[in-house]
Amino acid sequence: MLTLTPSWAAPKKAKTTEVEVPELLLEGGRKLTFERSLSTDRDVRPKPKFFTKVFDFVVGQPDLHFLVRPYGVAEDSRGRIIITDPGAQGVHIFDPVQQKYKFIQRKEKSKDAMLAPQCVAVDDKDNIYVSDSEAGKIFVFNADGKYQRALGSIKGGEGFFKRPTGIAIDSPQQRIYITDTLRDQIFVLDMNGDVLQTIGKNGEGQGEFNYPTELRLDGKDLLVVDAMNFRVQAIDRAGQYQFGIGKIGDGTGAMFRPKGVAVDSEGHIYVVEGSHDMVQVFDREGRLLYYFGQQGTGFGDFRLPTGLFIDHNDRVFVVDSYNRRVQVFQYFGLKQAKGGVQ
């Protein structure tokens, strides 16, 4: 079992101007460290040169793009961080490698307007899939952010889904998984958007849902945030129950407002607890391993966190919605703690 030693603490006041970076030390040499925060396009763009500063002083500063009410997050194979923002009615693409930024939206379109982008996933070609809880559709953009099509768009302009939220892409099997939160079901689509199967129904039993939201593929399992049953369920691709974690409560280890879910390289399951401004980490038997976060605005603090994503290097992206940012952490597992992150 991993133990918490210690929780995030507020940075101590120091005489120097350096800001202390939170670090969570865990059992066996594991640790979690704060890496960076993303809130505006300035966070990835190169620092302006002297003549650029002079030009900006003369003609005025360029418009700054910033997160308004971010919700979902994913990373593609290029290392670009993709963030949905229903407050801005669009999707932010931060590219730290190329030091670029792009914002995509469709709110002014007469057909298939994107109104409230919710969750996001990418396929093996870095196409971007965005669920829209208000439009009732899934919007697809290519790797350059160019609009391709809308899945679930029917005659009259409305969407097929009542409230699509979570989305996961299985590229090898050519399948798209979508939670329809108001129907208490998971829809399985092919890559053309045709419905192949529905999974689940309203209820409290195994494989039943009450307000399912986020989804995450983990090997053969599909992790489902079963929000109003206050748990995360794991089902196989056919919809058969595998295991579950969580119970209702307002204490550590319980779930009251579960949001995003993700899995690290050691198989630990991370769940955002929105009401307590923290991320809890469990093993597959449902035992709490550790947690991080508290209410606040400093590094490692959260206010109404929502989306969650962990990449293949165990970087942990947490959407800190009310603080209008995405915080990035680095988890060092047993192998990484000994040899470093690749």
N, C-alpha and C positions, 0 to 999 in steps of 0.2 A: 504493500500500500504506500502511496506517496503521501507525504505529510506536508502541511503548510508551515513554512518556516522562513519568514513571517508573512503576513498579508501586506498589501501595498501600504505604505505610509506616506504622509505628506512630506515633500522635500523640506529638509531643515534649512533654516535661514543661514546663509554664510556670507562672509565678507566679500568673497570673490563673486564674479558675475556668472560663474558656471552654474548650470542647473543640474541637480542630481537626477540621474535616470533610474527609475524603479527597477529592481531586480528581485525576483522571487526565487529563493533557493529551495530545492526539493530534495527528497530522499534519493540516495544513490548517485549524486552528482548531477542530477537533472536540474534545469533551471529555466525560467521564463524571464526575458528581458524586454523592456520597451525599446522599440526601434525608431519609429517616426509617426507623424500624424499628417493626414491629408485633409485640407479644408478648402483650399483655393487652387487655381491653376498655377499660382506663383510657387507652390510647393514642389512642382516638378520642372518648371521652366528654368533655363540657365539664368544666373545672376546678370542683370543688365550691365553693359559696359559703359564707360564714361560718356561717350557721345550719345548713347541711347538715353542716358539719364538727362543729358542736356536737351535732347529732342523732346523728351517727355515733359520737361520743365517748361519748354516754350509752347508746345501744342496741347499739353495736358496728358495726364496719365491714361493709359489704355484701360478699357473696361475690364474689371476683374470678374472672373467666373468663380462662384463659390457655392458650396453645398447649402441647400436651404432646409430640406427635411429628408435627409437620405434614409434609405431603408435596406436595400439589398446590396450585396457585394460579391464579385467573383474575380478571378485572375485568369488570363488566357496564357497560351504557350509562349507569348512574347514578353511576358512579365508586365503586361498592361493591367491596371486595376480598374474594373468596371463597376460603377456605382449607380444604382437607380435612385431617383430623387422625385417622389410624387409632389413635393413642395414646389419644385421647379418644372414639373411636368416633362422631364427628360432624363437622359442618361449621361453621366460624366465618364470620360475615358482618360485616366491618368497614365502617362507613359514615362516612368522614371528613367528607363534605359535611354530612350531617344530624347528625353527632356521635352516632351510635347504634351499637349492637352487638346481634347476635342469634346464638344457637347452636341448630342443628337436629340432631336425632338420632332414631333409631328402634331403638335396641338392645333395648328392652324389649318390642317388638311381637312377638306370637305368629306373625304372618304378615308375610313380607317385612321381616325385621329387617335393619337396616344394621349390618354387623359391622366392616368394615375399609375405609372410604372411601379411595380412592386418588387418582384424577385427576378434574379438574372442567372443565366447559365450559359456556357459556351460549349460548342461541339469540337470535334478533333480538327476542324478547319478554322477554328476561331470565329465562326459565325456566332452572333450574339442573339440570345432568345430572352425576351422580356415579357413577363406576365403583367397584364393590366387589369387590376381589380375592378375598375369602374367600366372600362370598355368591354370587358368580358372576352378578351382575345389575348393571343400570344403574338407579339411583334418580333419579326426576324430581321436582323441587319447582318450584312457581311462583315468581314474582318476590318474593313475600312470605315464602317459605320454607315454604309449606304443601305437604305431600306430595301428589303427584298419582298416580303409578303406578310400578311396577317393570318394566323391560324385561328379558326373558329369564327371567322367573319361570315355572317349570313345576310340574307336579303333584308333590306330595310335599314342596314347599317349597324344593327345590334350584334352582340357577340353571343356565341353558343354557350359559354360558361357563365354561371351565375356570379361567382367571384373567384377567378383563378388567382392563386397565390404562389405556392411553392412550385418550383420547376427543376427537373433534373434531366440530363441528356445522357443516354447510353449509346454512344456513337458506334461501337462494334456491333451491337444488336439493332441499330437503327430504330431506337425507340425514344419517345419523349414522355416523361411522367409529369403530371400536373395535378395538384390538389385543387379541387373545387370546394372551397371552404363552406359555402352555404348548402352544398349538396351532401357534405360529409363523405365525399368519395375521392378516389384517385382515378384519373383518366389516363389510359395508356394509348398513345398515338404513334402512328408511323411518321416518318419524316415529312410526309405530305400533309400531315394534319388530320388524317382519317382516324377515327376512334376504333381501336382494336379490342379494348377491354376496359371494364370499370372494376375497381377494387373497393370493397368496404361498404358499410352502411352506418346509419346513425346508431350509436349504442355505446356501452361501456365495456363490452367483452373484448376478448382477444381478436384483433383484426377489425374491430369496429371503431368508429371515430366520432368525435364531437368537436367540430370546428378545427379540422386539420389545416395546418398552415405550411410550414417549411418542409422541404424534402432534401435528402442528401443520399447519393449512392455511395455504398461502402462495400466493395467487392460484390458478393452475391446478394447482399442485403440492401434494402431501401429503408432509410431512417425517416420516420414521419413524426413531426411535432404535432401531437394530438392535444391541442391547446386547452380545451375545456374539460378534458379528462386528466389534465395536469401530468402529462407523461410524454415520453418519446417511445414509439413502438418501432421495432424492426420487423419487416416482412420480407419474404423472398419475392422474386420477380413475378410469381404466380399469385401473390397476395396472401400466402400462408404465413401466419404469425411465427416469429422466431424467438424474440425476447422483448422485454420492455424495461424501462428505467423510469424512476420518478414516482412521486406520490404528492397529494395535495398538502399544502402547508405553507407557512410563512417563515420557516427557519432554514438554516443551512442544510443542504441536501434534499430539501423538498422543492416542489415547483408550484408556483402560483401564476406566473405569467411567462411561460416558456416561449422563446422566440426562435432565433437562429440555432442551427445544429451543424456540427462538423466533426471530423475524425482526424487525429494526428497519425504519424507513422507507426506509433506503438499501439494503435487501436483504441486509444482513449477517446471517449465521446464528450465533446464540449457542448454545453447548452447555455444559451444566453437567458438569464433570468431578468426580464425587463422591469419587474416591480421592485427588485432589490439592487439594481444597477451593478450586476456582477455576471461573471461567467463561471459556471460550475463544471467540473471535469469528473466524469464517472468511468468506471470500468464496465465491461459488458455484463457483469453480474449486478450492476446497479449500485455499487458501492461508491460513495463520494471519495475521490482521491485528493482533490484540492480545489480551491476557488481563487479568483482574483477579481479585484474591482471593488469600488464603493462609490457612493454618490459624491459628485464633485466635478470640478473643471480642470484639475491638474492631470499630469501624465498618469495613466493607469486608472483614472477615475472615469465614471460614466454617468450620463443622465439619459434615461430611457433608451438603452442599447437595443438594437434590433437584429440586423443581419450579421452573419458569421461565415468565414471561409478560411480554410487552411490549405496552403499549397504543398507541393511535393518536397519543399525544403523546410516544412514545419513553420512557415511564417503564418501567424494568426492575425487575420483581419477582422476587426470588430467595428460595426457601424454604431457610432456613438451619436444617435440621432439628434437629441435635444442640444447637444454641444456642437452640432453641425460639422461633424468630422468623422473620419475613419482612423482608428488607431491601429498601428501595426506592431505586433510583438514577435519575438523569435523564441520558439521553444527548442531547447536542447535536450534531446532524449539521451539514453545511455550511450549509444554509439557516438552521437554528436558531441556529447559532453567530453568524450575521450579524444575524438579526432577532429572536431569542428564541423561546421555546416558546409556541404558541398555546393 
